[in-house]
């Protein structure tokens, strides 16, 4: 192989690496670096060095119930969004974070069916602990 071919290969690899990093930070590719924690019934909690993507948990309820959701979010960079969705499409509650925060919300679940708690990271650094209870 000629010397120039090796240089071109290194340039191509560098460009590919830059494009991959850009895709992760733009949210086009999921990334979980230093990902530690778990998704349990009624709780999602993780810490990470980098999180781009989403983590969700499904639960079903009867009509007329209330979801009591509490969160503790540590954002050292990027952003984090917590959503409650009915089915796949309908978002019934959402909160975005660009800095650390904790709090709670009571969310009326008027219709029976399947709901999701979704945590979405966009180049996020830090961690989160989201817990919920249906009453």
C-alpha positions as CSV (number, residue, x, y, z in Angstrom):
1,X,0.0,0.0,0.0
2,X,1.3,3.5,-0.9
3,X,2.0,5.9,1.9
4,X,-0.8,8.3,0.7
5,X,-3.4,5.6,1.1
6,X,-2.6,5.3,4.8
7,X,-3.0,9.1,5.3
8,X,-6.3,9.0,3.4
9,X,-7.5,6.2,5.6
10,X,-6.6,8.2,8.8
11,X,-8.4,11.3,7.4
12,X,-11.5,9.2,6.6
13,X,-11.5,7.7,10.1
14,X,-11.2,11.1,11.7
15,X,-14.0,12.5,9.6
16,X,-16.2,9.5,10.4
17,X,-15.5,10.0,14.1
18,X,-16.4,13.7,14.0
19,X,-19.6,12.9,12.2
20,X,-20.5,10.2,14.8
21,X,-19.9,12.6,17.7
22,X,-21.9,15.3,15.9
23,X,-24.8,12.8,15.4
24,X,-24.8,11.8,19.0
25,X,-24.9,15.4,20.2
26,X,-27.6,16.3,17.7
27,X,-29.7,13.4,19.0
28,X,-29.6,11.5,15.7
29,X,-28.0,8.5,17.4
30,X,-28.6,7.0,20.8
31,X,-25.6,7.0,23.2
32,X,-25.2,5.8,26.8
33,X,-21.7,6.3,28.2
34,X,-21.0,5.4,31.8
35,X,-24.6,4.3,32.1
36,X,-25.5,2.8,35.5
37,X,-28.9,2.2,37.1
38,X,-32.1,0.4,36.4
39,X,-35.6,0.6,35.1
40,X,-38.0,-0.9,37.6
41,X,-41.8,-1.0,38.1
42,X,-42.6,2.6,39.3
43,X,-39.0,3.9,39.0
44,X,-36.4,4.8,36.5
45,X,-33.0,5.8,37.8
46,X,-29.6,6.2,36.1
47,X,-26.4,8.1,36.3
48,X,-24.2,8.6,33.2
49,X,-21.4,10.5,31.6
50,X,-23.4,11.0,28.4
51,X,-27.0,10.2,27.6
52,X,-28.6,10.8,24.2
53,X,-31.8,8.8,23.6
54,X,-34.7,7.7,25.7
55,X,-35.6,5.3,28.5
56,X,-39.3,4.4,29.3
57,X,-41.5,2.3,31.5
58,X,-45.0,1.1,30.7
59,X,-47.9,0.9,33.2
60,X,-51.7,0.4,32.8
61,X,-54.4,2.2,34.8
62,X,-58.2,2.3,35.2
63,X,-60.0,5.5,34.2
64,X,-60.1,8.4,36.7
65,X,-56.8,7.6,38.5
66,X,-54.1,10.1,39.5
67,X,-50.4,9.6,38.8
68,X,-48.1,11.1,41.5
69,X,-44.7,11.5,39.9
70,X,-41.6,12.7,41.7
71,X,-38.2,13.5,40.1
72,X,-34.7,14.3,41.1
73,X,-32.6,15.4,38.1
74,X,-28.9,16.3,38.0
75,X,-28.0,18.1,34.7
76,X,-24.3,18.9,34.4
77,X,-24.7,19.5,30.6
78,X,-27.1,19.0,27.8
79,X,-30.8,18.6,28.6
80,X,-33.2,16.1,30.0
81,X,-37.0,15.8,29.4
82,X,-39.5,13.8,31.4
83,X,-42.8,12.9,29.8
84,X,-45.9,11.0,30.6
85,X,-47.6,9.7,27.5
86,X,-50.9,7.9,26.9
87,X,-50.0,5.3,24.3
88,X,-47.2,6.1,22.0
89,X,-48.4,9.5,20.6
90,X,-50.3,11.5,23.2
91,X,-48.2,13.5,25.7
92,X,-50.2,14.4,28.7
93,X,-47.4,15.9,30.9
94,X,-43.9,17.1,30.1
95,X,-41.1,19.0,31.8
96,X,-37.6,19.8,30.4
97,X,-34.5,20.5,32.4
98,X,-31.3,22.4,31.5
99,X,-30.1,22.5,35.2
100,X,-30.5,20.3,38.2
101,X,-34.0,20.2,39.8
102,X,-36.3,18.1,41.9
103,X,-40.0,18.2,42.4
104,X,-43.3,16.4,41.9
105,X,-46.5,16.5,39.9
106,X,-50.0,15.1,40.2
107,X,-51.3,14.1,36.8
108,X,-54.9,13.2,36.2
109,X,-55.3,10.0,34.1
110,X,-58.8,10.4,32.8
111,X,-58.8,7.4,30.4
112,X,-58.1,3.8,31.2
113,X,-55.2,2.2,29.2
114,X,-51.5,2.0,28.7
115,X,-49.3,4.9,29.8
116,X,-45.5,5.5,29.6
117,X,-43.1,7.5,31.7
118,X,-40.4,8.5,29.3
119,X,-37.0,10.1,30.1
120,X,-35.2,11.6,27.1
121,X,-31.6,12.9,27.1
122,X,-30.0,15.2,24.6
123,X,-26.2,15.2,25.1
124,X,-27.1,15.0,28.8
125,X,-24.5,14.6,31.6
126,X,-25.5,13.7,35.2
127,X,-28.3,11.5,36.3
128,X,-32.0,11.2,37.2
129,X,-34.3,9.4,39.6
130,X,-38.0,9.3,38.6
131,X,-40.6,7.5,40.7
132,X,-44.3,7.3,40.4
133,X,-47.4,5.9,42.0
134,X,-51.0,5.5,40.7
135,X,-53.7,6.4,43.2
